[in-house]
Amino acid sequence: MAPLRLRHRPYQQHNLIGDPRTTDTQAACAAHLHQRLAAVGDEFLPDGAYAKRWGYPVGPGGTLSTRG
């Protein structure tokens, strides 16, 4: 499958992650996310933790196996 081109994603024109000008905004967003996750009891674990917890078979590349 060919990658999506910018013209198909008009609102994703410039990635600001890591841009020093947006550090305060990124920190505020991260704090808000963690506050909301805590409020609803979501641990927000790394992806592999959920596969392990629920016993899903994981393939050699760390992806979920479709052949269980």
Backbone as a ProteinNet text record, in pm:
[ID]
protein_1_A
[PRIMARY]
MAPLRLRHRPYQQHNLIGDPRTTDTQAACAAHLHQRLAAVGDEFLPDGAYAKRWGYPVGPGGTLSTRG
[TERTIARY]
84.4	0	89.5	58.1	136.9	110.2	211.7	190.2	98.2	24.6	-62.3	22.9	-17.1	53.7	-7.6	66	22.9	-110.6	-134.9	-259.4	-381.5	-363.6	-474.3	-493.4	-402.1	-408.8	-388.3	-484.3	-464.3	-436.8	-476.5	-455.1	-325.9	-250	-122.6	-9.3	5.8	102.3	242.4	254.4	386.8	385	466.8	473.5	549.3	483.1	543.2	601	594.7	652.4	803	851.6	993.7	1034.4	942	970.7	975.7	1085.7	1098.8	991.5	935.5	832	700.4	684.4	558.7	574.2	686.9	714.4	606.9	566.6	465	330.8	292.6	166.1	171.4	283	297.2	290.5	355.7	353.7	212.4	140.4	3.4	-87.9	-71.9	-152.6	-122.2	4.6	43.6	-12.5	-4.9	-57.6	-208.3	-277.9	-423.1	-458.4	-385.5	-408.8	-392.1	-281.6	-255.6	-359.8	-406.3	-510.8	-640.8	-677.8	-801	-788.9	-673.3	-653.6	-666.9	-609.5	-619.7	-764.1	-837	-975.8	-1065.9	-1035.8	-1119.2	-1056.6	-941.6	-877.3	-807.8	-764.2	-694.2	-544.1	-483.2	-339.8	-253.5	-307.3	-236.6	-99.9	-106.4	15.5	71.7	198.3	255.2	176.7	171.8	87.6	111.4	233.4	262.6	207	188.4	137.3	-5.7	-85.7	-224	-229.7	-147.5	-143	-103.4	-4.9	41.1	-67.1	-129.8	-232.3	-348.1	-389.9	-507.1	-471.5	-343.8	-301.7	-304	-293.9	-289.3	-151.1	-144.9	-14.1	53.3	179.6	255	357.9	361.5	455.3	597.6	693.3	835.6	867.9	793.1	818.7	750.1	684.2	614.3	471.5	424.9	287.9	195.8	68.5	-28	-33.4	-33.1	-39.1	-184.4	-211.9	-347.7	-368.9	-264.5	-272.3	-254.3	-363.9	-356.5	-371
-117.2	0	124.3	219.1	342	430.5	501.5	589.7	704.8	752.7	868.1	991.9	1069.6	1193.4	1308.5	1415	1529.5	1585	1585.1	1642.6	1566.4	1441.4	1362.4	1385.4	1454.3	1482.1	1632.5	1714.4	1859.3	1917.2	1848.1	1903	1852.9	1772.7	1721.7	1770.4	1899.8	1958	1969.8	1976	1993.5	1932.8	1833	1767.6	1856.2	1894.4	1985	1912.7	1781.2	1707.4	1730.6	1768.9	1795.1	1937.6	2015.9	2156	2236.3	2301.6	2375.3	2482.6	2531.3	2634.6	2578.6	2447.2	2388.4	2304.2	2317.4	2237.8	2255.1	2379	2403.5	2340.3	2352.1	2293.6	2141.6	2081.5	1936.5	1888.2	1959.9	1922.2	1934	2038.4	2057.6	1946.4	1910.7	1803.5	1669.7	1641.4	1516.4	1510.3	1620.7	1624.7	1601.5	1663.9	1647.3	1501.8	1442.3	1303.5	1212.1	1227.2	1141.3	1162	1285.1	1314.2	1243	1249.7	1185.5	1032.6	978.4	833.8	786.5	861.1	825.9	835	935.2	955.8	839.4	777.9	666.4	530.4	530.8	406.4	332.7	404.8	343.2	346.1	228.6	219.8	267.3	262.7	303	235.4	102.8	22.1	16.3	-20.4	-41	-150.5	-145	-236.1	-383.7	-424.9	-565.8	-615.6	-527.3	-566.6	-619	-559.7	-604.5	-741.7	-763.8	-894.5	-1001.9	-973.6	-1069	-1092.6	-985.2	-994.6	-1083.6	-1068.6	-1140.3	-1268.2	-1302.7	-1428.9	-1437.1	-1322.8	-1324.4	-1368.8	-1454.3	-1494.9	-1378.3	-1359.3	-1250.7	-1308.9	-1255.7	-1303.8	-1259.7	-1305.1	-1275.3	-1125.7	-1048.7	-905.7	-824.9	-894.5	-825.3	-789	-834.5	-804.5	-919.8	-890	-994.4	-1094	-1219.9	-1325.7	-1353	-1373.6	-1406.7	-1556.8	-1629.4	-1775.4	-1821	-1831.5	-1864.6	-2006.2
0	0	0	-82	-92.1	30.1	79.2	194	156.3	257.6	235.1	209.2	118.4	88	166.9	183	261.8	214.4	85.5	34.8	85.5	127.9	181.3	330.9	392.7	536.6	558	522.3	524	662.3	769.7	904	968	899.2	950.7	861.1	857.4	765.2	822.2	955	1015.1	1154.5	1178.7	1308	1406.6	1515.1	1611.7	1733.7	1736	1848.1	1850	1964.9	1979.6	1943.8	1893	1859.8	1990.1	2020.9	2147.7	2166.1	2058.8	2069.9	2124.2	2121	2166.2	2293.2	2360.5	2480.3	2586.7	2613.8	2716.6	2679.5	2554.6	2509.1	2517.9	2477.3	2484.9	2629.6	2719.5	2861.5	2917.8	2881.9	2930.3	2877.5	2751.9	2693	2760.3	2783.7	2848.5	2990.7	3063.9	3200.4	3200.4	3107.1	3097.6	3063.1	2969.3	2931.8	3052.7	3125.7	3241.2	3350.9	3367.3	3466.1	3427.5	3302	3255.5	3263.4	3226.9	3235.7	3379.9	3472.9	3614.3	3662	3615.2	3657.3	3615.4	3502.5	3455.8	3487	3556.4	3595.8	3483.2	3382.3	3269.3	3296.6	3300.9	3330	3213	3091.9	2970.3	2962	2963.6	2958.9	2817.2	2803.4	2669.9	2597.8	2467.1	2388.9	2419.6	2436.1	2462.6	2594.9	2690.7	2821.4	2811.8	2725.4	2710.8	2643.7	2544.9	2479.2	2580	2661.6	2762	2867.7	2914.2	3017.9	2973	2848.4	2799.5	2724.2	2721.4	2664.2	2512.8	2445.2	2299.3	2253.2	2151.1	2099.2	2026	2054.9	1994.6	1899	1778.2	1677.4	1704.6	1624.2	1646.6	1640.9	1565.6	1557.8	1665.4	1759.9	1866.9	1831.4	1716.8	1675.1	1714.2	1724.5	1757.6	1643.3	1681.3	1582.9	1547.1	1420.7	1377.8	1375.3	1406.8	1410.1	1553.9	1626	1767	1792.8
[MASK]
++++++++++++++++++++++++++++++++++++++++++++++++++++++++++++++++++++

